[in-house]
């Protein structure tokens, strides 16, 4: 049984169909790049999987369980198991880095402890270890808003990791970063995937980065699934058809090619 299944997943906003009957199966441990031009439905699809947006039609199954039927505490547990990373980091600017990462432990500790700031030492150690894994442990005491964009995104990834998720959804995590920081963030996601076997779906506009880091590419155009295969199966011509007028921006040769199964 696939870990994650989308069955005819659809989302309409009025007369506009943002995601159009997408059917997709993702096995455990895969790193999948979701590609396509702006407005293709990539973000809406990930938000539906996390249940930040409800589907208009279709089903989302996780190990056979209907995610669309979850409510209350069960939905909160799902969002812990299915961590989300956003383009704009979604950190609390005035809090220090360590506390921002500890937010990922909220469903693992008693509410009174987090409200009082009395995090168990074990959880603090988990959070610090996650920061050190991404070479930012030295920033633990700094305010989040004092960090660069690339550092903030690695903090967000550390926060997702300490949730102990089965799957991570990364929605355009490098869109606002320069090439060097984009590679550092993709390195961090690839490391999580290899080291812990966590399934990752990453929306990414840069086809170079998608080809370099992801073992499988899923292409959306006007909300429909139009490509599903390994990076080498996506020719430049097919990529240009997928990206349309944005092809020159998305298709290049600047990203380093890294081993996805290292």
Residue pairs with C-beta under 8 A, 6 or more apart in sequence:
1 63
1 64
2 25
2 26
2 27
3 26
3 27
3 28
3 62
3 63
3 166
3 167
3 199
4 24
4 25
4 26
4 49
4 60
4 61
4 62
4 167
4 199
5 24
5 25
5 26
5 59
5 60
5 61
5 62
6 22
6 23
6 24
6 25
6 45
6 49
6 58
6 59
6 60
6 61
7 23
7 58
7 59
7 60
7 61
8 21
8 22
8 23
8 57
8 58
8 59
9 19
9 21
9 22
9 23
9 24
9 45
9 48
9 55
9 57
9 58
9 59
9 60
10 17
10 19
10 20
10 21
10 22
10 55
10 56
10 57
10 58
11 17
11 18
11 19
11 41
11 44
11 45
11 48
11 53
11 55
11 56
11 223
12 18
12 56
17 223
18 41
18 44
18 223
19 41
19 44
19 45
19 48
19 55
19 220
19 223
20 41
20 222
20 223
20 224
21 57
21 58
21 224
22 41
22 45
22 58
22 220
22 223
22 224
22 225
23 225
24 218
24 225
24 228
26 32
26 199
26 201
27 199
28 166
28 197
28 199
29 193
29 197
29 198
29 199
30 199
30 200
30 215
30 216
31 189
31 190
31 193
31 199
31 200
31 202
31 213
31 214
31 215
31 216
31 260
32 199
32 200
32 201
32 202
32 214
32 215
32 216
32 217
32 218
33 202
33 204
33 209
33 210
33 211
33 213
33 214
33 216
33 217
33 218
33 231
34 42
34 45
34 46
34 201
34 202
34 203
34 204
34 217
34 218
34 219
34 220
35 42
35 204
35 205
35 207
35 210
35 217
35 218
35 219
35 220
35 227
35 242
35 250
36 42
36 219
36 220
36 221
36 242
36 243
37 205
37 221
37 242
37 243
37 244
37 245
37 246
37 250
38 205
38 246
40 220
40 221
40 222
40 223
41 220
41 222
41 223
41 224
42 171
42 172
42 203
42 220
43 171
43 172
43 203
44 53
44 223
45 220
46 84
46 169
46 171
46 201
46 203
47 53
47 171
48 54
48 55
48 60
49 60
49 67
49 82
49 169
49 201
50 79
50 82
50 84
50 169
51 67
51 68
51 70
51 75
51 78
51 79
52 84
54 68
55 68
59 66
59 68
60 66
60 67
60 68
61 67
62 78
62 81
62 82
62 166
62 167
67 78
70 78
76 107
77 107
80 107
80 163
80 164
80 165
81 163
81 165
81 166
81 167
82 165
82 166
82 167
82 168
82 169
83 104
83 160
83 161
83 163
83 165
83 167
83 168
83 169
84 160
84 168
84 169
84 170
84 171
85 153
85 156
85 157
85 160
85 168
85 169
85 170
85 171
85 173
86 156
86 171
86 173
87 171
87 172
87 173
87 175
87 176
88 176
89 144
89 149
89 152
89 153
89 155
89 156
90 156
91 100
91 144
91 145
91 152
91 155
91 156
91 159
92 99
92 100
92 103
92 144
93 143
93 144
93 145
94 143
94 144
94 145
95 143
95 144
96 140
96 141
96 142
96 143
96 144
97 131
97 136
97 139
97 140
97 141
97 142
97 143
97 144
97 147
97 155
98 124
98 127
98 128
98 131
98 140
98 141
99 117
100 144
100 155
100 159
101 127
101 130
101 131
101 155
101 158
101 159
101 162
102 114
102 119
102 123
102 124
102 127
102 162
103 159
104 127
104 158
104 159
104 160
104 161
104 162
104 163
105 114
105 119
105 123
105 126
105 127
105 162
105 163
106 114
107 163
108 123
108 164
109 119
109 120
109 123
112 118
113 119
113 120
119 127
123 162
126 162
127 158
127 162
128 137
128 140
130 158
130 159
130 161
130 162
131 137
131 139
131 140
131 155
131 158
133 158
133 161
133 191
134 154
134 157
134 158
134 188
134 191
135 154
136 151
136 154
136 155
136 158
139 147
139 151
139 155
144 152
144 155
147 155
148 181
149 176
149 177
149 181
150 177
150 178
150 180
150 181
150 182
150 184
150 185
153 173
153 174
153 177
153 181
153 185
154 184
154 185
154 188
156 173
157 173
157 185
157 188
157 189
157 192
160 168
161 168
161 192
161 196
161 198
165 198
166 198
166 199
167 198
167 199
167 200
167 201
168 189
168 192
168 198
168 199
168 200
168 201
169 200
169 201
169 202
170 189
170 200
170 201
170 202
170 203
171 203
172 203
172 204
172 205
173 185
173 186
173 189
173 202
173 204
174 181
174 182
174 185
174 186
174 204
174 206
174 209
175 205
177 185
179 254
179 255
182 206
182 209
183 209
183 255
183 256
186 209
186 212
186 213
187 258
189 200
189 202
189 213
190 213
190 258
190 260
192 198
192 200
193 199
193 200
194 261
194 262
202 210
202 213
202 214
204 210
204 214
205 246
205 249
205 250
206 250
206 252
206 255
207 234
207 239
207 243
207 250
207 251
207 252
208 251
208 252
208 253
208 254
208 255
209 255
210 217
210 231
211 217
211 231
211 234
211 255
211 257
212 255
212 256
212 257
212 258
213 258
213 260
214 231
214 260
215 230
215 231
215 260
215 261
216 228
216 229
216 230
216 231
217 227
217 228
217 229
217 230
217 231
217 234
218 225
218 227
218 228
219 225
219 226
219 227
219 228
219 234
219 242
220 226
221 242
221 244
226 242
227 234
227 238
227 242
234 242
236 251
239 247
239 250
239 251
240 247
240 251
243 249
243 250
243 251
